[in-house]
Every structure is written in structure tokens, then in C-alpha cells.
Amino acid sequence: ALQILLIGVLFFIVAVLNMNIIAGIGQPKEVTKIVLASALVNLTLNLLLIPQYGINGAALATAVSYLLALILSTRKITAFMDLKFPLKAWLKTAVAAALFIVTMIAIKSLIKINPWLEMALAIATAGTIYILIVYLLKLVNITEIKHYIKLAHE
């Protein structure tokens, strides 16, 4: 359940930032609508999922409601600021993240060495693959990659 909630919290962190921006540009009613919609989805999903799945159902309901808050708040910001909804970039990032996780799991299952060395090898390999994927998907460019590598060495 905690793992499911952690994913939801990632959505919620960005949603809260979005909602603060929305409130800051003078649209607190929009934030209220987003919070109410998310709460109603959470309540409905809790009623549907808890009887069958227990705490995992509750965690999933909360994570989905946080994702909804992120989507709704991002839609409002893009509308207010005349921007394009970043669905394509989100999907590309999700693909890169999934490949990172799959690489980590594969290395963990294939190599049985000292846990610290295993972790370092898995992170280095998966991180390299992640950087390559986000570059190939044009989410970052070489200048940005060099900048982040330089920050990692400081």
C-alpha cells in the first residue's frame, strides 16, 4: 500500500505546485473545484475498492485521485497561460522511467553480489539507460545532460 501511495504522492506534489500557481493568479475557485473533484473520485473509488482490496484499494483510490488533481490542475494552468498540455512529454517520461525500473529489477535478479555493489551497478546501468532514452526521445539535449552530469560530480 505504501508503494502505491508513494507514486500518488509524486503526482500530488506537482498538483499542489500547480494549484498554488492557479490560486496565485487569482483563481482560487478553480483550485476548490479541483480539490472537490479529486475528493469525490477518492470517495467513490474507496467505496468500490476497499471492500474487495482493503488497504491496497484505499491506496489506489488515493493515488488515482492525486493523479486526477495533477491532470486537472495542469489543464487549468495550460489554459490560463495559453500553453500546450504536456501529455506527450509525460508519456515519454513514463516510458523512460519504466525502462529504468525494468533495468534495475533485471540487474537485481541477474546479479547476486555484495548488495552495495549490486545497487551501485544497477543505478549506474539503469541511470545510463535512462539518460540515453530521454535523449533519444528528445526530452533533454546534450547540453542539459552535460550540465546534470557536472552537477552529479560536484
Secondary structure, DSSP 8 states (H G I E B T S, - for coil): -HHHHHHHHHHHHHHHHHHHHHHHTT-HHHHHHHHHHHHHHHHHHHHHHHHHHTHHHHHHHHHHHHHHHHHHHHHHHHHHTT----HHHHHHHHHHHHHHHHHHHHHHHH--S-HHHHHHHHHHHHHHHHHHHHHHTTSS-HHHHHHHHHHHH-
